[in-house]
Amino acid sequence: MKTKTCIGAALLLVLSGCASSPENMDEANASAISYQDFSCDLMAVEAKLITTKMEELQESGAKKQYRALKRQKKALARSANKKDCPAGTV
């Protein structure tokens, strides 16, 4: 019984070292699916809106909302890249 507990504790310790921080997991999970039907022009408009809101949130210190918009902008950039939008679109 003691051996199983020690093995379980060791396994838990090893696996916890492999976990990503929550910020990294959120960025990895951000999806470009919501932007797949956007045109390049519409993506450019959306990127400007997101950037403006990010600047406002950065000044106010709203870190959680800022990170959410940062993930959104990265997803938008991935979608623009898939559509071969011109550089500077996002």
C-alpha positions in Angstrom: 0.0 0.0 0.0 2.8 2.4 0.9 4.6 1.6 -2.4 1.4 2.5 -4.4 1.2 5.8 -2.6 4.9 6.6 -3.3 4.5 5.7 -6.9 1.3 7.8 -7.2 3.1 10.8 -5.6 6.1 10.4 -7.8 3.9 10.2 -10.9 1.9 13.3 -9.9 5.2 15.2 -9.3 6.5 14.2 -12.8 3.3 15.1 -14.6 2.9 18.4 -12.8 6.2 19.5 -14.2 4.9 19.0 -17.7 1.9 21.2 -17.4 1.8 24.5 -19.2 0.9 27.8 -17.5 -2.7 28.9 -17.9 -1.7 31.8 -20.2 0.1 29.4 -22.6 -2.9 27.0 -22.6 -5.3 29.7 -23.5 -3.2 30.9 -26.4 -2.8 27.4 -27.7 -6.5 26.8 -27.5 -7.6 30.1 -29.2 -9.4 29.2 -32.4 -9.4 30.9 -35.7 -12.6 29.2 -36.7 -14.7 32.2 -35.7 -12.8 34.2 -38.4 -12.8 31.7 -41.2 -15.6 33.4 -43.1 -14.2 36.9 -42.8 -12.7 38.6 -45.8 -9.2 40.1 -45.5 -10.8 43.6 -45.4 -13.1 42.6 -42.6 -10.2 41.0 -40.7 -8.3 44.3 -41.0 -11.3 46.2 -39.5 -11.6 43.6 -36.7 -7.9 43.8 -35.9 -8.1 47.6 -35.6 -11.0 47.3 -33.2 -9.2 44.7 -31.1 -6.0 46.7 -31.0 -7.9 49.8 -29.8 -9.7 47.9 -27.1 -6.4 46.2 -26.0 -4.8 49.7 -25.7 -7.7 50.8 -23.5 -7.5 47.7 -21.3 -3.8 48.0 -20.9 -4.1 51.5 -19.6 -6.9 50.5 -17.2 -4.9 47.4 -15.9 -7.6 44.9 -16.9 -5.1 42.0 -17.5 -7.6 39.2 -17.9 -9.6 41.0 -20.6 -6.4 42.1 -22.2 -5.1 38.5 -22.5 -8.4 37.4 -23.9 -8.2 40.0 -26.7 -4.6 39.1 -27.3 -5.7 35.5 -27.9 -8.4 36.7 -30.2 -6.0 38.8 -32.2 -3.6 35.8 -32.6 -6.5 33.7 -33.8 -7.4 36.4 -36.3 -3.8 36.6 -37.5 -3.8 32.8 -38.0 -7.0 33.0 -40.0 -5.6 35.9 -42.1 -2.4 33.9 -42.7 -4.5 30.9 -43.9 -6.3 33.1 -46.4 -3.0 34.7 -47.6 -4.2 38.2 -46.7 -1.7 41.0 -47.5 1.0 41.7 -44.9 -0.2 44.3 -42.3 -3.8 43.1 -42.5 -3.7 42.1 -38.8 
